[in-house]
């Protein structure tokens, strides 16, 4: 059974940083994209970043967020810097896509990120 477990969310002031982690179990994703999406209250889920051999970012986070992966640990990370209140959302890890924006086969349960002004 494949599981993706996110951690690292929380409450931070604007301008601060958080690092999200997503540990995968049940299979490896070395040959697929892994990514992060987010969903703010009242909005649709949106793409944030993805990684395979290279990295991909939404324009809204480019230059502030950094995605990385450790294939030996089957884990993907999202370093979020210069956070803004509009970054507040539930962040979801995803794995198993052939393309950076999906479709993804597996999803985590989500972790809340709240940025206060």
FITOR-182669 format. One record per residue (C-alpha): residue number from 1; residue in three letters; z, x, y. Coordinates in Angstrom, 3 decimals. Layout:
REM residues N
+-----+--------+----------+----------+----------+
! num ! residu !        z !        x !        y !
+-----+--------+----------+----------+----------+
! NUM !    ALA !        Z !        X !        Y !
...
+-----+--------+----------+----------+----------+
This chain:
REM residues 117
+-----+--------+----------+----------+----------+
! num ! residu !        z !        x !        y !
+-----+--------+----------+----------+----------+
!   1 !    UNK !    0.000 !    0.000 !    0.000 !
!   2 !    UNK !   -1.070 !    1.443 !    3.341 !
!   3 !    UNK !    1.469 !    1.417 !    6.151 !
!   4 !    UNK !    1.299 !    2.599 !    9.745 !
!   5 !    UNK !    4.667 !    2.967 !   11.436 !
!   6 !    UNK !    4.842 !    3.542 !   15.178 !
!   7 !    UNK !    7.766 !    5.026 !   17.052 !
!   8 !    UNK !    8.570 !    6.390 !   20.493 !
!   9 !    UNK !    8.239 !    3.321 !   22.680 !
!  10 !    UNK !   10.831 !    2.406 !   25.274 !
!  11 !    UNK !   11.624 !    1.881 !   28.931 !
!  12 !    UNK !   10.586 !    4.489 !   31.477 !
!  13 !    UNK !   10.250 !    4.650 !   35.243 !
!  14 !    UNK !    6.855 !    4.881 !   36.898 !
!  15 !    UNK !    5.650 !    8.456 !   36.889 !
!  16 !    UNK !    7.514 !    9.252 !   33.698 !
!  17 !    UNK !    6.300 !   10.176 !   30.230 !
!  18 !    UNK !    6.583 !    8.890 !   26.688 !
!  19 !    UNK !    5.220 !   10.151 !   23.385 !
!  20 !    UNK !    4.241 !    7.661 !   20.723 !
!  21 !    UNK !    3.943 !    8.628 !   17.075 !
!  22 !    UNK !    2.265 !    6.806 !   14.210 !
!  23 !    UNK !    2.917 !    7.915 !   10.657 !
!  24 !    UNK !    0.515 !    6.681 !    7.980 !
!  25 !    UNK !    1.386 !    6.347 !    4.305 !
!  26 !    UNK !   -0.443 !    5.116 !    1.248 !
!  27 !    UNK !   -3.677 !    7.005 !    1.921 !
!  28 !    UNK !   -5.088 !    9.674 !    4.193 !
!  29 !    UNK !   -7.443 !    9.135 !    7.114 !
!  30 !    UNK !   -8.881 !   12.636 !    7.540 !
!  31 !    UNK !  -12.448 !   11.279 !    7.432 !
!  32 !    UNK !  -11.885 !    8.359 !    9.795 !
!  33 !    UNK !  -10.947 !    7.630 !   13.366 !
!  34 !    UNK !   -7.338 !    6.914 !   14.228 !
!  35 !    UNK !   -6.573 !    5.226 !   17.486 !
!  36 !    UNK !   -4.260 !    3.412 !   19.842 !
!  37 !    UNK !   -4.679 !   -0.019 !   21.363 !
!  38 !    UNK !   -2.396 !   -2.018 !   23.634 !
!  39 !    UNK !   -1.776 !   -5.630 !   24.511 !
!  40 !    UNK !   -0.055 !   -6.732 !   27.703 !
!  41 !    UNK !    1.458 !  -10.218 !   28.069 !
!  42 !    UNK !   -1.255 !  -12.802 !   28.589 !
!  43 !    UNK !   -4.048 !  -10.314 !   28.013 !
!  44 !    UNK !   -6.303 !   -9.398 !   25.124 !
!  45 !    UNK !   -5.710 !   -6.291 !   23.082 !
!  46 !    UNK !   -7.598 !   -3.334 !   24.558 !
!  47 !    UNK !   -8.684 !    0.087 !   23.399 !
!  48 !    UNK !   -6.643 !    3.019 !   24.706 !
!  49 !    UNK !   -7.672 !    6.155 !   22.823 !
!  50 !    UNK !   -9.091 !    7.390 !   19.532 !
!  51 !    UNK !   -9.523 !   10.658 !   17.708 !
!  52 !    UNK !  -11.649 !   12.058 !   14.927 !
!  53 !    UNK !  -13.332 !   15.390 !   15.518 !
!  54 !    UNK !  -13.168 !   14.650 !   19.235 !
!  55 !    UNK !  -11.180 !   12.372 !   21.466 !
!  56 !    UNK !  -12.083 !    9.170 !   23.280 !
!  57 !    UNK !  -10.208 !    7.448 !   26.114 !
!  58 !    UNK !  -10.341 !    4.254 !   28.084 !
!  59 !    UNK !  -11.133 !    4.928 !   31.737 !
!  60 !    UNK !   -7.760 !    3.500 !   32.751 !
!  61 !    UNK !   -5.837 !    6.250 !   30.913 !
!  62 !    UNK !   -8.230 !    9.204 !   31.130 !
!  63 !    UNK !   -6.476 !   12.240 !   32.564 !
!  64 !    UNK !   -3.014 !   10.768 !   31.965 !
!  65 !    UNK !   -2.885 !   10.171 !   28.195 !
!  66 !    UNK !   -3.547 !   12.654 !   25.419 !
!  67 !    UNK !   -4.202 !   11.692 !   21.798 !
!  68 !    UNK !   -3.731 !   14.171 !   18.971 !
!  69 !    UNK !   -3.380 !   14.122 !   15.204 !
!  70 !    UNK !   -1.762 !   16.177 !   12.475 !
!  71 !    UNK !   -3.742 !   15.592 !    9.291 !
!  72 !    UNK !   -1.173 !   17.470 !    7.204 !
!  73 !    UNK !    1.430 !   14.903 !    8.289 !
!  74 !    UNK !   -1.041 !   11.991 !    8.334 !
!  75 !    UNK !    0.231 !   11.251 !   11.836 !
!  76 !    UNK !   -1.380 !   10.459 !   15.175 !
!  77 !    UNK !    0.318 !   10.882 !   18.548 !
!  78 !    UNK !   -0.178 !    9.517 !   22.039 !
!  79 !    UNK !    1.320 !   11.531 !   24.872 !
!  80 !    UNK !    1.510 !    9.304 !   27.933 !
!  81 !    UNK !    2.091 !   10.935 !   31.319 !
!  82 !    UNK !    2.157 !    9.614 !   34.882 !
!  83 !    UNK !    2.935 !    6.171 !   33.542 !
!  84 !    UNK !    2.270 !    3.146 !   35.734 !
!  85 !    UNK !    3.721 !   -0.376 !   35.584 !
!  86 !    UNK !    0.299 !   -1.600 !   34.465 !
!  87 !    UNK !    0.675 !    0.521 !   31.315 !
!  88 !    UNK !    3.389 !   -1.890 !   30.172 !
!  89 !    UNK !    2.288 !   -3.374 !   26.848 !
!  90 !    UNK !    2.831 !   -3.397 !   23.120 !
!  91 !    UNK !    1.052 !   -0.335 !   21.763 !
!  92 !    UNK !   -0.567 !   -0.512 !   18.342 !
!  93 !    UNK !   -1.664 !    2.312 !   16.105 !
!  94 !    UNK !   -4.848 !    1.809 !   14.103 !
!  95 !    UNK !   -6.595 !    3.785 !   11.376 !
!  96 !    UNK !   -9.664 !    3.727 !    9.214 !
!  97 !    UNK !  -12.603 !    3.200 !   11.566 !
!  98 !    UNK !  -16.058 !    4.805 !   11.513 !
!  99 !    UNK !  -16.371 !    4.367 !   15.283 !
! 100 !    UNK !  -13.767 !    5.131 !   17.967 !
! 101 !    UNK !  -13.360 !    1.537 !   19.163 !
! 102 !    UNK !  -13.396 !    0.062 !   15.683 !
! 103 !    UNK !  -13.368 !   -2.023 !   13.701 !
! 104 !    UNK !  -10.168 !   -0.588 !   12.252 !
! 105 !    UNK !   -9.022 !   -1.396 !    8.742 !
! 106 !    UNK !   -5.304 !   -0.833 !    9.195 !
! 107 !    UNK !   -2.843 !   -1.618 !   11.980 !
! 108 !    UNK !    0.770 !   -0.843 !   12.754 !
! 109 !    UNK !    3.352 !   -3.376 !   13.833 !
! 110 !    UNK !    3.392 !   -2.236 !   17.456 !
! 111 !    UNK !    5.903 !   -0.574 !   19.738 !
! 112 !    UNK !    6.901 !   -1.821 !   23.194 !
! 113 !    UNK !    6.319 !    0.372 !   26.226 !
! 114 !    UNK !    7.794 !   -0.852 !   29.497 !
! 115 !    UNK !    7.202 !    0.986 !   32.770 !
! 116 !    UNK !    9.424 !   -0.029 !   35.662 !
! 117 !    UNK !    8.367 !    0.363 !   39.279 !
+-----+--------+----------+----------+----------+
